[in-house]
Amino acid sequence: MATSQSNKKPIGRTILFGALTAAFYTGFFTYGDNIAAHFAQGSFWAAGPIATVFAVSYLHGEFASNLWSVLGIAAISKDAKKTVEATKRPAQRPVLNA
């Protein structure tokens, strides 16, 4: 049974994740001193920079992936590559020159 793929481009998701990424960056640059002061308090706040990096990485990755999809740029899949197998040559028989 064949499955049909949708050619619908994720424009809405691209805009959403782009806006969230921009909001994160704007917030971090605007309130950078306050955020750094909280993260420097220690205890559970010490996990803040790590969580921030993961959150920004996820949001930016989703945005970039959706942007490439909207632009129609896709990676080459391994199934699309055609491999050419080399023909096996017959073994040569040894010749005795006496």
mmCIF file of the C-alpha atoms, coordinates in Angstrom:
data_MODEL
# 
_entry.id   MODEL 
# 
loop_
_atom_site.group_PDB 
_atom_site.id 
_atom_site.type_symbol 
_atom_site.label_atom_id 
_atom_site.label_alt_id 
_atom_site.label_comp_id 
_atom_site.label_asym_id 
_atom_site.label_entity_id 
_atom_site.label_seq_id 
_atom_site.pdbx_PDB_ins_code 
_atom_site.Cartn_x 
_atom_site.Cartn_y 
_atom_site.Cartn_z 
_atom_site.occupancy 
_atom_site.B_iso_or_equiv 
_atom_site.pdbx_formal_charge 
_atom_site.auth_seq_id 
_atom_site.auth_comp_id 
_atom_site.auth_asym_id 
_atom_site.auth_atom_id 
_atom_site.pdbx_PDB_model_num 
ATOM 1  C CA . MET A 1 1  ? 0.000  0.000   0.000   1.00 0.00 ? 1  MET A CA 1 
ATOM 2  C CA . ALA A 1 2  ? 1.555  3.269   -1.054  1.00 0.00 ? 2  ALA A CA 1 
ATOM 3  C CA . THR A 1 3  ? 1.627  6.221   1.285   1.00 0.00 ? 3  THR A CA 1 
ATOM 4  C CA . SER A 1 4  ? 1.203  9.711   -0.037  1.00 0.00 ? 4  SER A CA 1 
ATOM 5  C CA . GLN A 1 5  ? 3.384  12.511  1.232   1.00 0.00 ? 5  GLN A CA 1 
ATOM 6  C CA . SER A 1 6  ? 1.976  15.953  1.741   1.00 0.00 ? 6  SER A CA 1 
ATOM 7  C CA . ASN A 1 7  ? 3.753  18.743  -0.105  1.00 0.00 ? 7  ASN A CA 1 
ATOM 8  C CA . LYS A 1 8  ? 2.411  21.296  2.351   1.00 0.00 ? 8  LYS A CA 1 
ATOM 9  C CA . LYS A 1 9  ? 5.157  23.642  3.495   1.00 0.00 ? 9  LYS A CA 1 
ATOM 10 C CA . PRO A 1 10 ? 5.433  24.415  7.241   1.00 0.00 ? 10 PRO A CA 1 
ATOM 11 C CA . ILE A 1 11 ? 5.136  28.183  6.887   1.00 0.00 ? 11 ILE A CA 1 
ATOM 12 C CA . GLY A 1 12 ? 3.204  28.639  10.141  1.00 0.00 ? 12 GLY A CA 1 
ATOM 13 C CA . ARG A 1 13 ? 5.681  26.582  12.142  1.00 0.00 ? 13 ARG A CA 1 
ATOM 14 C CA . THR A 1 14 ? 8.550  28.540  10.602  1.00 0.00 ? 14 THR A CA 1 
ATOM 15 C CA . ILE A 1 15 ? 7.021  31.840  11.652  1.00 0.00 ? 15 ILE A CA 1 
ATOM 16 C CA . LEU A 1 16 ? 6.184  30.499  15.127  1.00 0.00 ? 16 LEU A CA 1 
ATOM 17 C CA . PHE A 1 17 ? 9.646  29.132  15.879  1.00 0.00 ? 17 PHE A CA 1 
ATOM 18 C CA . GLY A 1 18 ? 11.301 32.157  14.275  1.00 0.00 ? 18 GLY A CA 1 
ATOM 19 C CA . ALA A 1 19 ? 9.303  34.475  16.529  1.00 0.00 ? 19 ALA A CA 1 
ATOM 20 C CA . LEU A 1 20 ? 10.064 32.373  19.616  1.00 0.00 ? 20 LEU A CA 1 
ATOM 21 C CA . THR A 1 21 ? 13.775 32.329  18.781  1.00 0.00 ? 21 THR A CA 1 
ATOM 22 C CA . ALA A 1 22 ? 13.784 36.100  18.247  1.00 0.00 ? 22 ALA A CA 1 
ATOM 23 C CA . ALA A 1 23 ? 11.907 36.573  21.534  1.00 0.00 ? 23 ALA A CA 1 
ATOM 24 C CA . PHE A 1 24 ? 14.420 34.420  23.419  1.00 0.00 ? 24 PHE A CA 1 
ATOM 25 C CA . TYR A 1 25 ? 17.382 36.322  22.001  1.00 0.00 ? 25 TYR A CA 1 
ATOM 26 C CA . THR A 1 26 ? 15.700 39.689  22.639  1.00 0.00 ? 26 THR A CA 1 
ATOM 27 C CA . GLY A 1 27 ? 14.914 38.720  26.221  1.00 0.00 ? 27 GLY A CA 1 
ATOM 28 C CA . PHE A 1 28 ? 18.403 37.449  26.922  1.00 0.00 ? 28 PHE A CA 1 
ATOM 29 C CA . PHE A 1 29 ? 20.101 40.522  25.486  1.00 0.00 ? 29 PHE A CA 1 
ATOM 30 C CA . THR A 1 30 ? 17.672 42.914  27.177  1.00 0.00 ? 30 THR A CA 1 
ATOM 31 C CA . TYR A 1 31 ? 17.734 41.307  30.623  1.00 0.00 ? 31 TYR A CA 1 
ATOM 32 C CA . GLY A 1 32 ? 21.179 39.738  30.403  1.00 0.00 ? 32 GLY A CA 1 
ATOM 33 C CA . ASP A 1 33 ? 22.477 41.272  33.635  1.00 0.00 ? 33 ASP A CA 1 
ATOM 34 C CA . ASN A 1 34 ? 19.463 40.157  35.675  1.00 0.00 ? 34 ASN A CA 1 
ATOM 35 C CA . ILE A 1 35 ? 19.556 36.662  34.202  1.00 0.00 ? 35 ILE A CA 1 
ATOM 36 C CA . ALA A 1 36 ? 23.298 36.348  34.851  1.00 0.00 ? 36 ALA A CA 1 
ATOM 37 C CA . ALA A 1 37 ? 22.813 37.523  38.448  1.00 0.00 ? 37 ALA A CA 1 
ATOM 38 C CA . HIS A 1 38 ? 20.155 34.846  39.033  1.00 0.00 ? 38 HIS A CA 1 
ATOM 39 C CA . PHE A 1 39 ? 22.279 32.133  37.434  1.00 0.00 ? 39 PHE A CA 1 
ATOM 40 C CA . ALA A 1 40 ? 25.226 33.152  39.650  1.00 0.00 ? 40 ALA A CA 1 
ATOM 41 C CA . GLN A 1 41 ? 23.230 32.512  42.842  1.00 0.00 ? 41 GLN A CA 1 
ATOM 42 C CA . GLY A 1 42 ? 24.012 28.826  42.694  1.00 0.00 ? 42 GLY A CA 1 
ATOM 43 C CA . SER A 1 43 ? 21.746 26.020  43.904  1.00 0.00 ? 43 SER A CA 1 
ATOM 44 C CA . PHE A 1 44 ? 19.081 25.236  41.298  1.00 0.00 ? 44 PHE A CA 1 
ATOM 45 C CA . TRP A 1 45 ? 19.884 28.444  39.429  1.00 0.00 ? 45 TRP A CA 1 
ATOM 46 C CA . ALA A 1 46 ? 23.177 26.879  38.329  1.00 0.00 ? 46 ALA A CA 1 
ATOM 47 C CA . ALA A 1 47 ? 21.222 24.678  35.889  1.00 0.00 ? 47 ALA A CA 1 
ATOM 48 C CA . GLY A 1 48 ? 19.837 27.806  34.229  1.00 0.00 ? 48 GLY A CA 1 
ATOM 49 C CA . PRO A 1 49 ? 22.604 28.304  31.648  1.00 0.00 ? 49 PRO A CA 1 
ATOM 50 C CA . ILE A 1 50 ? 22.421 24.654  30.589  1.00 0.00 ? 50 ILE A CA 1 
ATOM 51 C CA . ALA A 1 51 ? 18.629 24.744  30.285  1.00 0.00 ? 51 ALA A CA 1 
ATOM 52 C CA . THR A 1 52 ? 18.879 28.021  28.377  1.00 0.00 ? 52 THR A CA 1 
ATOM 53 C CA . VAL A 1 53 ? 21.320 26.544  25.880  1.00 0.00 ? 53 VAL A CA 1 
ATOM 54 C CA . PHE A 1 54 ? 19.091 23.520  25.304  1.00 0.00 ? 54 PHE A CA 1 
ATOM 55 C CA . ALA A 1 55 ? 15.986 25.702  24.864  1.00 0.00 ? 55 ALA A CA 1 
ATOM 56 C CA . VAL A 1 56 ? 17.650 28.092  22.398  1.00 0.00 ? 56 VAL A CA 1 
ATOM 57 C CA . SER A 1 57 ? 19.220 25.188  20.520  1.00 0.00 ? 57 SER A CA 1 
ATOM 58 C CA . TYR A 1 58 ? 15.854 23.438  20.168  1.00 0.00 ? 58 TYR A CA 1 
ATOM 59 C CA . LEU A 1 59 ? 13.991 26.568  19.069  1.00 0.00 ? 59 LEU A CA 1 
ATOM 60 C CA . HIS A 1 60 ? 16.664 27.632  16.599  1.00 0.00 ? 60 HIS A CA 1 
ATOM 61 C CA . GLY A 1 61 ? 16.986 24.087  15.233  1.00 0.00 ? 61 GLY A CA 1 
ATOM 62 C CA . GLU A 1 62 ? 13.248 23.794  14.637  1.00 0.00 ? 62 GLU A CA 1 
ATOM 63 C CA . PHE A 1 63 ? 13.199 27.208  12.984  1.00 0.00 ? 63 PHE A CA 1 
ATOM 64 C CA . ALA A 1 64 ? 16.137 26.400  10.711  1.00 0.00 ? 64 ALA A CA 1 
ATOM 65 C CA . SER A 1 65 ? 14.738 22.984  9.762   1.00 0.00 ? 65 SER A CA 1 
ATOM 66 C CA . ASN A 1 66 ? 11.340 24.437  8.882   1.00 0.00 ? 66 ASN A CA 1 
ATOM 67 C CA . LEU A 1 67 ? 12.965 27.308  6.988   1.00 0.00 ? 67 LEU A CA 1 
ATOM 68 C CA . TRP A 1 68 ? 14.909 24.878  4.785   1.00 0.00 ? 68 TRP A CA 1 
ATOM 69 C CA . SER A 1 69 ? 11.690 22.955  4.154   1.00 0.00 ? 69 SER A CA 1 
ATOM 70 C CA . VAL A 1 70 ? 9.831  26.117  3.164   1.00 0.00 ? 70 VAL A CA 1 
ATOM 71 C CA . LEU A 1 71 ? 12.648 27.081  0.808   1.00 0.00 ? 71 LEU A CA 1 
ATOM 72 C CA . GLY A 1 72 ? 12.509 23.618  -0.760  1.00 0.00 ? 72 GLY A CA 1 
ATOM 73 C CA . ILE A 1 73 ? 16.040 22.616  0.198   1.00 0.00 ? 73 ILE A CA 1 
ATOM 74 C CA . ALA A 1 74 ? 16.375 19.024  1.376   1.00 0.00 ? 74 ALA A CA 1 
ATOM 75 C CA . ALA A 1 75 ? 19.260 16.710  2.112   1.00 0.00 ? 75 ALA A CA 1 
ATOM 76 C CA . ILE A 1 76 ? 20.045 13.888  -0.250  1.00 0.00 ? 76 ILE A CA 1 
ATOM 77 C CA . SER A 1 77 ? 18.592 10.687  1.105   1.00 0.00 ? 77 SER A CA 1 
ATOM 78 C CA . LYS A 1 78 ? 20.584 7.488   0.976   1.00 0.00 ? 78 LYS A CA 1 
ATOM 79 C CA . ASP A 1 79 ? 17.766 5.774   -0.914  1.00 0.00 ? 79 ASP A CA 1 
ATOM 80 C CA . ALA A 1 80 ? 18.123 8.222   -3.784  1.00 0.00 ? 80 ALA A CA 1 
ATOM 81 C CA . LYS A 1 81 ? 21.762 7.359   -4.385  1.00 0.00 ? 81 LYS A CA 1 
ATOM 82 C CA . LYS A 1 82 ? 22.398 4.669   -6.950  1.00 0.00 ? 82 LYS A CA 1 
ATOM 83 C CA . THR A 1 83 ? 25.400 2.510   -6.390  1.00 0.00 ? 83 THR A CA 1 
ATOM 84 C CA . VAL A 1 84 ? 27.151 0.870   -9.272  1.00 0.00 ? 84 VAL A CA 1 
ATOM 85 C CA . GLU A 1 85 ? 28.554 -2.511  -8.460  1.00 0.00 ? 85 GLU A CA 1 
ATOM 86 C CA . ALA A 1 86 ? 31.855 -3.414  -10.026 1.00 0.00 ? 86 ALA A CA 1 
ATOM 87 C CA . THR A 1 87 ? 31.809 -6.489  -12.203 1.00 0.00 ? 87 THR A CA 1 
ATOM 88 C CA . LYS A 1 88 ? 33.857 -9.313  -10.826 1.00 0.00 ? 88 LYS A CA 1 
ATOM 89 C CA . ARG A 1 89 ? 36.609 -10.383 -13.154 1.00 0.00 ? 89 ARG A CA 1 
ATOM 90 C CA . PRO A 1 90 ? 37.354 -14.061 -13.562 1.00 0.00 ? 90 PRO A CA 1 
ATOM 91 C CA . ALA A 1 91 ? 40.516 -15.246 -11.848 1.00 0.00 ? 91 ALA A CA 1 
ATOM 92 C CA . GLN A 1 92 ? 43.457 -15.642 -14.181 1.00 0.00 ? 92 GLN A CA 1 
ATOM 93 C CA . ARG A 1 93 ? 44.930 -19.095 -14.478 1.00 0.00 ? 93 ARG A CA 1 
ATOM 94 C CA . PRO A 1 94 ? 48.601 -19.416 -13.614 1.00 0.00 ? 94 PRO A CA 1 
ATOM 95 C CA . VAL A 1 95 ? 50.848 -20.052 -16.610 1.00 0.00 ? 95 VAL A CA 1 
ATOM 96 C CA . LEU A 1 96 ? 54.069 -22.067 -16.328 1.00 0.00 ? 96 LEU A CA 1 
ATOM 97 C CA . ASN A 1 97 ? 56.780 -20.804 -18.653 1.00 0.00 ? 97 ASN A CA 1 
ATOM 98 C CA . ALA A 1 98 ? 59.235 -23.677 -18.834 1.00 0.00 ? 98 ALA A CA 1 
# 
